[in-house]
Protein backbone atom coordinates (compact mmCIF):
# COMPACT_ATOMS: atom_id res chain seq x y z
CA UNK A 1 0.00 0.00 0.00
CA UNK A 2 1.29 3.49 -0.85
CA UNK A 3 0.63 6.92 0.57
CA UNK A 4 2.01 10.42 0.39
CA UNK A 5 3.11 12.45 3.39
CA UNK A 6 2.41 16.18 3.27
CA UNK A 7 3.73 18.24 6.17
CA UNK A 8 1.41 21.15 6.91
CA UNK A 9 2.74 23.37 9.70
CA UNK A 10 3.70 20.45 11.89
CA UNK A 11 0.74 18.21 11.11
CA UNK A 12 1.31 15.33 8.75
CA UNK A 13 -1.46 14.35 6.38
CA UNK A 14 -1.48 11.31 4.10
CA UNK A 15 -2.45 11.28 0.47
CA UNK A 16 -2.73 8.10 -1.52
CA UNK A 17 -1.66 7.46 -5.06
CA UNK A 18 -4.46 5.10 -6.01
CA UNK A 19 -4.51 4.68 -9.77
CA UNK A 20 -7.58 6.07 -11.48
CA UNK A 21 -6.06 6.06 -14.91
CA UNK A 22 -6.52 3.30 -17.45
CA UNK A 23 -4.90 2.65 -20.83
CA UNK A 24 -7.07 1.95 -23.79
CA UNK A 25 -6.70 -1.49 -25.31
CA UNK A 26 -3.98 -1.83 -27.95
CA UNK A 27 -6.51 -2.18 -30.73
CA UNK A 28 -8.16 1.14 -29.83
CA UNK A 29 -6.24 3.70 -31.88
CA UNK A 30 -6.81 7.15 -33.27
CA UNK A 31 -7.16 7.71 -36.98
CA UNK A 32 -3.43 8.42 -37.17
CA UNK A 33 -2.64 5.15 -35.36
CA UNK A 34 -1.21 7.00 -32.38
CA UNK A 35 -1.92 5.55 -28.93
CA UNK A 36 -5.10 6.98 -27.44
CA UNK A 37 -4.70 9.26 -24.40
CA UNK A 38 -5.04 7.75 -20.95
CA UNK A 39 -8.47 7.98 -19.35
CA UNK A 40 -9.00 9.27 -15.84
CA UNK A 41 -12.06 9.14 -13.63
CA UNK A 42 -15.07 10.79 -15.31
CA UNK A 43 -13.25 10.30 -18.63
CA UNK A 44 -11.11 13.39 -18.93
CA UNK A 45 -9.69 11.38 -21.82
CA UNK A 46 -8.76 14.32 -24.04
CA UNK A 47 -6.85 16.24 -21.38
CA UNK A 48 -3.11 16.06 -21.15
CA UNK A 49 -2.29 13.01 -19.07
CA UNK A 50 0.07 14.89 -16.76
CA UNK A 51 -2.46 17.65 -16.10
CA UNK A 52 -5.13 15.21 -14.94
CA UNK A 53 -2.85 12.92 -12.97
CA UNK A 54 -4.19 12.84 -9.39
CA UNK A 55 -2.26 14.93 -6.91
CA UNK A 56 -0.05 12.86 -4.64
CA UNK A 57 3.29 11.13 -4.13
CA UNK A 58 4.22 7.75 -2.70
CA UNK A 59 5.64 6.45 0.55
CA UNK A 60 5.45 2.88 1.78
CA UNK A 61 3.17 1.89 4.62
CA UNK A 62 2.07 -1.41 6.16
CA UNK A 63 -0.61 -3.49 4.51
CA UNK A 64 -3.99 -3.54 6.20
CA UNK A 65 -6.45 -6.40 6.48
CA UNK A 66 -10.01 -5.67 5.44
CA UNK A 67 -12.74 -7.09 7.64
CA UNK A 68 -14.58 -9.64 5.50
CA UNK A 69 -17.30 -10.23 8.08
CA UNK A 70 -20.58 -8.36 7.92
CA UNK A 71 -20.35 -5.93 10.82
CA UNK A 72 -22.47 -6.49 13.90
CA UNK A 73 -23.65 -2.86 13.60
CA UNK A 74 -24.96 -3.49 10.08
CA UNK A 75 -26.69 -6.69 11.18
CA UNK A 76 -28.32 -4.85 14.07
CA UNK A 77 -29.48 -2.19 11.63
CA UNK A 78 -31.58 -4.85 9.86
CA UNK A 79 -33.51 -5.77 13.02
CA UNK A 80 -37.27 -5.52 12.64
CA UNK A 81 -37.57 -4.68 16.33
CA UNK A 82 -36.03 -1.22 15.97
CA UNK A 83 -38.20 1.89 16.03
CA UNK A 84 -37.64 4.46 13.28
CA UNK A 85 -35.66 6.66 15.69
CA UNK A 86 -33.76 3.63 16.95
CA UNK A 87 -32.84 2.65 13.39
CA UNK A 88 -31.56 6.18 12.70
CA UNK A 89 -29.44 6.03 15.84
CA UNK A 90 -28.09 2.60 14.94
CA UNK A 91 -27.06 3.86 11.49
CA UNK A 92 -25.14 6.76 13.04
CA UNK A 93 -23.46 4.54 15.63
CA UNK A 94 -22.50 2.09 12.86
CA UNK A 95 -19.98 4.69 11.64
CA UNK A 96 -17.78 4.11 14.71
CA UNK A 97 -14.91 1.66 14.38
CA UNK A 98 -11.52 1.05 12.74
CA UNK A 99 -11.15 1.94 9.06
CA UNK A 100 -9.00 2.28 6.03
CA UNK A 101 -10.25 5.53 4.59
CA UNK A 102 -9.96 6.83 1.04
CA UNK A 103 -10.93 10.22 -0.37
CA UNK A 104 -11.48 10.97 -4.07
CA UNK A 105 -12.48 14.38 -5.47
CA UNK A 106 -12.65 15.44 -9.09
CA UNK A 107 -14.18 18.31 -11.06
CA UNK A 108 -16.81 17.04 -13.48
CA UNK A 109 -18.11 20.22 -15.11
CA UNK A 110 -16.61 23.66 -15.78
CA UNK A 111 -18.98 26.64 -16.19
CA UNK A 112 -16.67 29.39 -17.40
CA UNK A 113 -15.50 29.73 -21.03
CA UNK A 114 -12.41 27.65 -21.74
CA UNK A 115 -12.37 26.40 -18.15
CA UNK A 116 -9.49 24.02 -17.47
CA UNK A 117 -10.26 21.41 -14.84
CA UNK A 118 -7.78 21.04 -11.99
CA UNK A 119 -6.10 17.75 -11.25
CA UNK A 120 -8.15 15.30 -9.17
CA UNK A 121 -7.32 14.80 -5.50
CA UNK A 122 -6.86 11.44 -3.80
CA UNK A 123 -5.74 10.54 -0.31
CA UNK A 124 -6.07 7.71 2.14
CA UNK A 125 -5.23 6.83 5.70
CA UNK A 126 -6.12 4.62 8.65
CA UNK A 127 -8.32 6.01 11.38
CA UNK A 128 -10.58 5.03 14.22
CA UNK A 129 -13.94 6.66 14.89
CA UNK A 130 -14.78 6.96 18.59
CA UNK A 131 -18.19 7.53 20.18
CA UNK A 132 -17.71 10.69 22.26
CA UNK A 133 -21.33 11.08 23.38
CA UNK A 134 -24.45 8.94 22.99
CA UNK A 135 -27.78 10.33 24.13
CA UNK A 136 -31.34 9.53 23.02
CA UNK A 137 -31.36 12.35 20.44
CA UNK A 138 -27.68 13.29 20.18
CA UNK A 139 -24.56 11.38 19.10
CA UNK A 140 -20.99 12.66 18.73
CA UNK A 141 -18.25 10.82 16.78
CA UNK A 142 -14.54 11.72 16.82
CA UNK A 143 -12.15 10.63 14.05
CA UNK A 144 -8.47 10.04 14.90
CA UNK A 145 -5.80 9.11 12.35
CA UNK A 146 -3.07 6.61 13.27
CA UNK A 147 -0.44 5.94 10.60
CA UNK A 148 2.77 3.89 10.49
CA UNK A 149 5.48 4.55 7.87
CA UNK A 150 7.73 1.87 6.37
CA UNK A 151 11.43 2.60 5.80
CA UNK A 152 13.37 1.25 2.82
CA UNK A 153 14.58 -1.69 4.93
CA UNK A 154 10.98 -2.60 5.74
CA UNK A 155 10.98 -1.42 9.35
CA UNK A 156 8.02 0.59 10.58
CA UNK A 157 8.18 4.00 12.18
CA UNK A 158 6.63 4.98 15.46
CA UNK A 159 2.91 5.69 15.00
CA UNK A 160 1.84 9.15 13.88
CA UNK A 161 -1.37 10.33 15.52
CA UNK A 162 -3.54 13.21 14.30
CA UNK A 163 -6.85 14.26 15.81
CA UNK A 164 -9.04 14.46 12.71
CA UNK A 165 -12.58 15.78 12.19
CA UNK A 166 -15.66 15.34 14.38
CA UNK A 167 -19.33 14.92 13.53
CA UNK A 168 -22.23 15.67 15.87
CA UNK A 169 -25.75 14.45 15.15
CA UNK A 170 -28.82 16.17 16.62
CA UNK A 171 -32.38 14.89 16.16
CA UNK A 172 -35.06 17.44 15.17
CA UNK A 173 -32.81 20.44 15.71
CA UNK A 174 -34.40 23.79 16.55
CA UNK A 175 -31.65 26.03 15.12
CA UNK A 176 -28.36 25.86 13.30
CA UNK A 177 -25.39 28.12 12.62
CA UNK A 178 -25.22 28.28 8.84
CA UNK A 179 -21.87 28.95 7.21
CA UNK A 180 -22.04 32.15 5.16
CA UNK A 181 -18.53 32.40 3.74
CA UNK A 182 -15.14 33.87 4.70
CA UNK A 183 -15.27 32.32 8.17
CA UNK A 184 -18.70 33.75 9.02
CA UNK A 185 -21.57 31.86 10.68
CA UNK A 186 -25.13 33.00 11.39
CA UNK A 187 -27.82 31.33 13.51
CA UNK A 188 -30.91 30.27 11.58
CA UNK A 189 -34.09 29.14 13.29
CA UNK A 190 -35.65 25.95 11.96
CA UNK A 191 -39.34 25.25 11.47
CA UNK A 192 -40.42 22.42 13.77
CA UNK A 193 -42.80 20.97 11.19
CA UNK A 194 -40.16 20.91 8.45
CA UNK A 195 -37.54 19.29 10.69
CA UNK A 196 -39.75 16.52 12.03
CA UNK A 197 -37.86 13.26 11.72
CA UNK A 198 -34.67 14.95 10.49
CA UNK A 199 -31.10 14.86 11.84
CA UNK A 200 -28.67 17.76 11.75
CA UNK A 201 -25.08 16.74 11.13
CA UNK A 202 -22.55 19.32 12.33
CA UNK A 203 -19.02 18.82 11.04
CA UNK A 204 -16.07 20.21 12.99
CA UNK A 205 -12.49 20.69 11.87
CA UNK A 206 -9.41 19.13 13.47
CA UNK A 207 -9.25 21.94 16.05
CA UNK A 208 -12.98 21.56 16.88
CA UNK A 209 -13.87 24.82 15.16
CA UNK A 210 -17.14 24.50 13.19
CA UNK A 211 -17.01 23.65 9.51
CA UNK A 212 -20.66 23.37 8.42
CA UNK A 213 -24.08 22.05 9.42
CA UNK A 214 -26.53 20.23 7.17
CA UNK A 215 -30.00 18.77 7.67
CA UNK A 216 -31.31 15.54 6.22
CA UNK A 217 -33.31 12.37 6.71
CA UNK A 218 -32.34 8.76 7.02
CA UNK A 219 -33.93 6.36 4.55
CA UNK A 220 -34.07 2.69 5.47
CA UNK A 221 -35.07 -0.34 3.43
CA UNK A 222 -33.95 -3.91 3.83
CA UNK A 223 -30.18 -3.90 3.41
CA UNK A 224 -29.96 -0.18 2.58
CA UNK A 225 -29.64 2.78 4.97
CA UNK A 226 -28.58 6.24 3.84
CA UNK A 227 -28.84 9.87 4.99
CA UNK A 228 -29.21 12.61 2.38
CA UNK A 229 -28.36 16.18 3.33
CA UNK A 230 -29.82 19.40 1.97
CA UNK A 231 -27.68 21.90 0.05
CA UNK A 232 -25.49 24.08 2.22
CA UNK A 233 -22.46 26.33 1.93
CA UNK A 234 -19.25 24.76 3.18
CA UNK A 235 -15.76 26.22 3.73
CA UNK A 236 -12.99 25.20 1.37
CA UNK A 237 -11.15 22.12 2.63
CA UNK A 238 -7.37 22.21 3.03
CA UNK A 239 -6.92 20.28 -0.21
CA UNK A 240 -8.39 23.33 -1.98
CA UNK A 241 -7.49 26.48 -0.03
CA UNK A 242 -3.86 25.37 0.14
CA UNK A 243 -3.55 25.46 -3.66
CA UNK A 244 -6.14 27.94 -5.02
CA UNK A 245 -7.93 31.19 -4.19
CA UNK A 246 -10.27 31.71 -7.15
CA UNK A 247 -13.44 30.83 -5.22
CA UNK A 248 -14.58 31.17 -1.60
CA UNK A 249 -17.03 28.40 -0.75
CA UNK A 250 -18.49 25.07 -1.77
CA UNK A 251 -22.26 24.82 -2.13
CA UNK A 252 -23.74 21.35 -2.21
CA UNK A 253 -24.98 18.23 -0.51
CA UNK A 254 -23.71 14.84 0.57
CA UNK A 255 -25.07 11.36 1.17
CA UNK A 256 -23.89 8.89 3.83
CA UNK A 257 -24.57 5.22 3.20
CA UNK A 258 -24.04 2.39 5.69
CA UNK A 259 -22.64 -0.77 4.06
CA UNK A 260 -22.07 -4.32 5.35
CA UNK A 261 -18.34 -3.54 5.70
CA UNK A 262 -18.28 0.16 6.58
CA UNK A 263 -19.77 3.33 5.13
CA UNK A 264 -19.39 5.88 2.36
CA UNK A 265 -19.90 9.60 1.90
CA UNK A 266 -20.72 10.93 -1.57
CA UNK A 267 -20.50 14.67 -2.21
CA UNK A 268 -21.87 16.92 -4.95
CA UNK A 269 -20.69 20.52 -4.74
CA UNK A 270 -20.55 23.72 -6.78
CA UNK A 271 -17.51 25.99 -6.47
CA UNK A 272 -18.97 29.40 -5.64
CA UNK A 273 -17.33 32.83 -5.90
CA UNK A 274 -18.45 35.34 -3.22
CA UNK A 275 -18.05 39.09 -2.86
CA UNK A 276 -16.92 40.80 0.35
CA UNK A 277 -20.47 40.59 1.76
CA UNK A 278 -20.65 36.85 1.12
CA UNK A 279 -23.09 37.32 -1.76
CA UNK A 280 -22.57 35.28 -4.93
CA UNK A 281 -20.64 37.21 -7.54
CA UNK A 282 -23.15 38.81 -9.93
CA UNK A 283 -21.27 37.70 -13.04
CA UNK A 284 -20.55 33.97 -13.37
CA UNK A 285 -20.77 33.02 -9.66
CA UNK A 286 -20.05 29.31 -10.21
CA UNK A 287 -16.73 28.02 -11.52
CA UNK A 288 -17.20 24.27 -11.58
CA UNK A 289 -18.95 21.25 -10.12
CA UNK A 290 -17.06 18.69 -8.06
CA UNK A 291 -17.87 15.09 -7.19
CA UNK A 292 -16.42 13.40 -4.13
CA UNK A 293 -16.42 9.90 -2.70
CA UNK A 294 -15.04 8.94 0.71
CA UNK A 295 -14.90 5.25 1.63
CA UNK A 296 -14.59 3.88 5.14
CA UNK A 297 -13.69 0.17 4.92
CA UNK A 298 -13.50 -1.73 8.20
CA UNK A 299 -10.13 -3.28 9.01
CA UNK A 300 -8.93 -5.79 11.59
CA UNK A 301 -5.62 -6.36 13.35
CA UNK A 302 -4.36 -2.79 12.97
CA UNK A 303 -2.63 -1.22 15.98
CA UNK A 304 -4.62 1.86 17.00
CA UNK A 305 -3.30 1.85 20.57
CA UNK A 306 -1.40 5.12 20.05
CA UNK A 307 -4.66 6.79 19.07
CA UNK A 308 -6.40 5.27 22.08
CA UNK A 309 -3.65 6.66 24.34
CA UNK A 310 -3.82 10.09 22.73
CA UNK A 311 -7.58 10.33 23.11
CA UNK A 312 -7.44 9.08 26.70
CA UNK A 313 -4.77 11.67 27.59
CA UNK A 314 -6.13 14.68 25.68
CA UNK A 315 -9.86 13.94 25.71
CA UNK A 316 -10.51 16.10 28.81
CA UNK A 317 -8.82 19.08 27.13
CA UNK A 318 -10.80 18.69 23.91
CA UNK A 319 -14.04 18.39 25.90
CA UNK A 320 -13.35 21.89 27.27
CA UNK A 321 -12.75 23.17 23.73
CA UNK A 322 -16.10 21.69 22.72
CA UNK A 323 -17.70 23.45 25.69
CA UNK A 324 -16.30 26.76 24.42
CA UNK A 325 -17.99 26.33 21.05
CA UNK A 326 -21.23 25.07 22.64
CA UNK A 327 -21.38 28.24 24.76
CA UNK A 328 -20.62 30.41 21.73
CA UNK A 329 -23.38 28.70 19.73
CA UNK A 330 -25.85 29.21 22.55
CA UNK A 331 -25.03 32.86 23.27
CA UNK A 332 -24.14 34.36 19.89
CA UNK A 333 -26.27 34.58 16.77
CA UNK A 334 -23.34 35.58 14.55
CA UNK A 335 -19.60 35.09 14.70
CA UNK A 336 -16.64 34.55 12.46
CA UNK A 337 -13.11 33.30 12.92
CA UNK A 338 -9.81 33.29 11.08
CA UNK A 339 -7.60 30.27 10.49
CA UNK A 340 -4.31 31.94 11.47
CA UNK A 341 -3.09 34.78 13.70
CA UNK A 342 0.47 36.12 13.45
CA UNK A 343 1.45 33.11 11.41
CA UNK A 344 0.12 30.55 13.91
CA UNK A 345 -2.78 28.40 12.61
CA UNK A 346 -5.59 27.84 15.08
CA UNK A 347 -5.19 24.07 14.94
CA UNK A 348 -1.49 24.30 15.87
CA UNK A 349 -2.20 26.60 18.82
CA UNK A 350 -4.75 24.14 20.22
CA UNK A 351 -2.78 20.99 19.37
CA UNK A 352 0.15 22.34 21.39
CA UNK A 353 -2.12 23.26 24.29
CA UNK A 354 -3.65 19.77 24.34
CA UNK A 355 -0.31 18.37 25.55
CA UNK A 356 0.15 20.91 28.37
CA UNK A 357 -0.29 19.74 31.99
CA UNK A 358 -2.99 22.12 33.25
CA UNK A 359 -3.57 21.67 36.97
CA UNK A 360 -7.25 22.66 37.06
CA UNK A 361 -10.24 22.91 34.78
CA UNK A 362 -10.32 26.64 35.46
CA UNK A 363 -6.76 27.01 34.12
CA UNK A 364 -7.68 24.98 31.06
CA UNK A 365 -10.77 27.08 30.35
CA UNK A 366 -8.86 30.34 30.82
CA UNK A 367 -6.13 29.23 28.40
CA UNK A 368 -8.69 28.12 25.80
CA UNK A 369 -10.65 31.37 26.14
CA UNK A 370 -7.50 33.47 25.84
CA UNK A 371 -6.32 31.59 22.75
CA UNK A 372 -9.62 31.42 20.88
CA UNK A 373 -10.45 35.08 21.59
CA UNK A 374 -7.60 35.97 19.23
CA UNK A 375 -9.18 33.97 16.40
CA UNK A 376 -12.93 34.43 16.99
CA UNK A 377 -14.98 37.63 16.64
CA UNK A 378 -18.67 37.78 17.60
CA UNK A 379 -21.22 39.96 15.84
CA UNK A 380 -20.64 42.70 13.32
CA UNK A 381 -19.73 40.49 10.38
CA UNK A 382 -20.57 40.69 6.72
CA UNK A 383 -23.40 38.35 5.86
CA UNK A 384 -25.56 37.82 2.81
CA UNK A 385 -28.38 40.28 2.23
N, C-alpha and C positions, 0 to 999 in steps of 0.2 A: 504494500500500500504506500502511496506517495502523498506528501503534502508540502505546501510552501509555508515558510515562516516569515511573517512580516512584523517587524518591530515598530510599534507605534507608541512613542513616548513612554517606553518602559513596559508596555503591555504587549505580549506576543500573541498574534492571531494566526490561525492556520488557514491556508487556502489550498484546495486540492487541485491537481491537474488530472481531472477525469476526462478522458477523451470524449468529445462530442462530435468530432469530425469523422467522416467516412469517405473512402475513395470509391469512385464509381467503378463498376466492373470494367475489365480490360476491353470488352467489346462495345463499351459505350463511349464513342468518340465524337468530337465535333466534326463539322464538315471538312475541316482542314486536317483531320486525323491527329490533332493535338490532344493530349490527355485532358479530360474534362476537369474543371476546377473542383477542389474538395468541397463537400457539403458540410455545413455546420447545422446545429439545431435551428429549427424553423427555416431551413433551406436558404440561407444566405449564400447560395451556390455561385452567384456571379460576383461576389465581393472578393477582393484580394485575400488569399488565404491567411497571410500574416495579419491583416487588419482584423479579421474576425476570429483569430485564435483566442481562446479564453484566457483571461488574465490569470497568471499564476506561475510559480516555479515548482521545483521538486526537492523534497528532502525525505529521507527514508524514515518510516515509523513502523512499529510492530503491527503484525496482522491482528485483526480482530475476528472473533467467532460470532456469527449471527445466530440468534436464538431461533431455532427451527420449530419450537413448540408454540402453539397458539397460546397467547398470554392469558393468564387467569382473569385479568381485567376485562379483556375482550369477551371471554366466555361469560363472565358475570353480566356484561352489558346485554347479552342475549336473553337473560332471565325474564320470564313472563310475569314474575312476581313483583317486578319493579314498578313503582308509580312513574308518571311522566317526569316529575321533578327528580325522582331518584335515578332515572335513566340518564337525565342530563348530567347530574352530579357524577355518576359513574363514568360517563364519557370524559369529563374533565379530569377526574382522578386517574383515568387510564393513561394520561400523558406523562405521569411520573414514571421514573425508571432509568435504566442505563441504556445509552444509545450511541450508535455511530450516526452522526448527522451529516447531511450534505445539503448544499445551498446552490441553486442554479438560477441565474437571472439573465435575461436577454431581451433587448429591444426587438419588438415585432413589427412596429409601424412607425414611420416618421411623418410628421405633419407639415414640416416646412419645406419650401422648394429646395431640391437638391440636398436634402438631409442625408448625412452620412451616419449610419448607425455606429455606436461605440462597441467595442469588443465585449463579448459576454463575460460574465463573472461567475466563477465557480470556487467554492471552498468546502472544506469538510473538517470534522473534528470528532472527538469523543467527549460526551458530556453526560452528566447525571442530572435528572430533574427531581428535586426534592419537594415534598409537600410542606409548606411553611405554615399554612393555616387551613383548617377544614371545619367550617361551620355549616349549619343547615342551608344557608343561602349565600355563602361566600367561601371561595377556595383560592388559595395563593400558592403558586408554583415557582420555585427558584431554579434556574439553570446554572450549572457550574461545569466549566471545561476542565478536563484533566488529560494532558497529553504527555507522551513519552517519545523521545527522539532517538533514532538509531544512528550510531557512528559508523564510519566506514568499516571498522572491524566487527560490526554487528552488535556491539554492546549498547545498552540502552541508557539514556540520560536519567537524571533524577526527574520526577514528574513536575510538569509545569501546570500550575493551577490558576485559572482566571474565573472570577465571579462574572457570569454572563448575564443575560437578560432575565426579567421576571414578568410573570403574567398573573394578574388578579382577575377573578371572575365574580361578578355580583349579579344576583338574580333580581329581576324587575327593578332596576335602578331608578332612582328618582331624579338624578341630575348627573351631568358629566362635564368635565373640563375639556372642551373641544380645542384641538390644536388649530391655530389660525395661520401660522407662518412666522418665520424669523424668531423662533423661540417663544412666541406668545400663545397663551392659553386663556380661554374664556369659559366661565360656567354657563351651561345651557340646561334649563329645566326640561324634564321629559314628561310627556303626557302619560298618565297612568294607564289609560286604555290602550294606547299604542304599544306600550312596553310590556303588556301582560304576556307572561310566558317567555320573555326574552332574557338573555344574559348579556351583560356588558363585559367585554374583555378590555382591561387596561394593561398596556404594555409599557414596561419601564426599562430604562437603559442600564448599562452595567453599574452605574453609580447610583441607581435607584431614582434618578430624575425621570419624570414622565416622558413618554414618547408619543403615544396616542391612545385614544379610547375608541372602541367601535361597538355597535350593538347588533345582535343577531339572534337567530333561533336555531336550536338543535332540531334536526330531522332524523327520525329513527325508523328504519324498517328492518326486517330480519337480515342480519349480517351487514347492515350499512348504518353508520351513524356519522353525521357531519353537521358542522355549524357554519352558517353563511353570514358574513358580516354585511353591514350596509357600507356605503361609500363615505369615506372620511379623508380629510387631509392628514398626511403623515410627514414628519421631518425626514430629510435625506439621511439615509444610513451612511455609515463611515465609508463603505465601498464606493459611494458616490461623492460625498462632499470632500473626500480626500483627493479626488482627481478632477472635479469639474465644478464650475460655479455659474453655469448658464441657465439654471432654473432653481427655484427655491423650495418646492414641496412636491411630494407625491400625492395624488388624489386617486383613491381606488378602494378596492375591497379585497377580502381574502376568505378562503374556505379551509377549515380544519376537518380532516377526516380521520377517524379511528380505524385502524386496520388490524388484522389478526396478529401482526408482528410489530406494531408500532403505530405511527401516525404521520400524516403529511399536512403541509400548509401550502396551498396554492394562492398566488397573488396576481392581481390584475390592476395595474396602476398607470395613470397618466402622469407625465412629467410637466408640471405646471409652473409658469413664470408669474411671479407676483411683483406688484409695485411696493413702494415703501409704506403703504397702508394695508398691506396684505390683501389687496384686491387683485384679481387676475388681470394681467396686462391686456389692455384694450385691443391691441393688434397681435394676432397669433399667440394666444396665451399658452397653448399646448405645444410641446416640442415633439413628444413621442409617446408611444405606449410600451410598457414593459410587462413581461410575464415572468413569474417566479415560481419555483417549486423547491420546497424544503422537505427533506425526508428524514424521519427519525426511525431508524431500524434498531430494534432491540438486540443487545449483545450480551454474551455471557462470558464469565471468566476474566473480565478486564479489571485491573486493579484501580479502583476509584478511592482507595483509602486516604490518599492525600487530599482529595476533595472533601471527604468526610471530616478529616481533621480540621481543614480550613474552615468549613462551615460551623463546626462545633466551637472553634476558637473565636471566630469573628461574628457569628450569628447574633450575639447580644448587641454588638455595635451596629450592625445593619438594621436591627429591629428599631433602634433609636433613630436612624436615618429615615426609616419608613414612617415613624411617628411624626417626624418633622413635616414630611410631605402630606400626611393625613391631616395634620393641623392646618397646613396652608390651604389644602383643598376645602376644608370646612369653613375657614374664616375669610378667604379671599375669593372674590368672583373673577378677578383677572390678575394675571402675573406673567412675567416672562423671565427667562434666564439665558445666560450666555455660556458657551462651552468652555471658555478659557479666560483667565484673568492674569495679566502680567506674565503671559507665557506658560501658565500652569493650567492644564486641563482640569476640569472639575473631577473627572474620574480619578486622576492621579492624586489630587489633594485628598479625596476620601479613601482611596486604596491605602495610602500611606498612614492615614489616621486609624484605619481598621486594625493595624498591627500595634498601635500604641497601648501601653498598659494603664488605662485610666483607672483611678482608684474608686470612683463613685459614678453613679448614673448622672448625677448633677454635673460633674466635670465633663462627662461624655456629651451631654446635651448642650452645655455651654460651648464646647469646641465645635460641635456640629453647627450650631446656630451662628457662631462667629464666622465659620468657613463659608457656609451657604449664603449668608447675607451679602457676601461679596459677589456672588454669581446671580442671585435672584432679586428681582425688583417687582413689587406688588403695585397694581393699579397703574393708570396713566400710560398705557401702551397703545400702540397703533393697531386697531382691529379693522376688520372689514366693515364697510358701511351697511 
